[in-house]
């Protein structure tokens, strides 16, 4: 048995140009969920719509259309990448080649990966320099110069670790 879910505006009685069907006795999606989603699309309150589940399509008359959601604007980096890739490779300038490499390397997926790798390298560098300084101190080398270099390296590496903790 096919079940139909028709929706209409309570105040006007106008049916919506939307129809849900199910081949079972009832719908898997709750009626409130359908009403809420469609009411949001029409800028209405869900109480302003009613849903009717029957064994036949009840809609009649002029149907009220559902607006289509606006398309998201394209990502400027993706647009520029496509533009550069449409140019013949033999016609690329050095600046275009460099720009393309930067755009491809800094895709959203890679941005997070690069930040984590940078932080891991920075942390490894801090640990390595600390171990080297401790070894040098046990051998009697002047600790003042080593401490200053460690502070400088820690400051540089701290930015990488800060990226990891964001």
Secondary structure, 3 states (H helix, E strand, C coil): CCEEEEEEECCCCCEEEEEEEECCCCCCCCHHHHHHHHHHHCCCCHHHEEEEEECCCCCCCCCECCCCCCCCCCCHHHHHHHHHHHCCHHHCCHHHHHHHHHHHHCCHHHHHHHHHHHHHHHHHHHHHHHHHHHHHHHCCCCHHHHHHHHHHHHHHHHHHHHHHHC
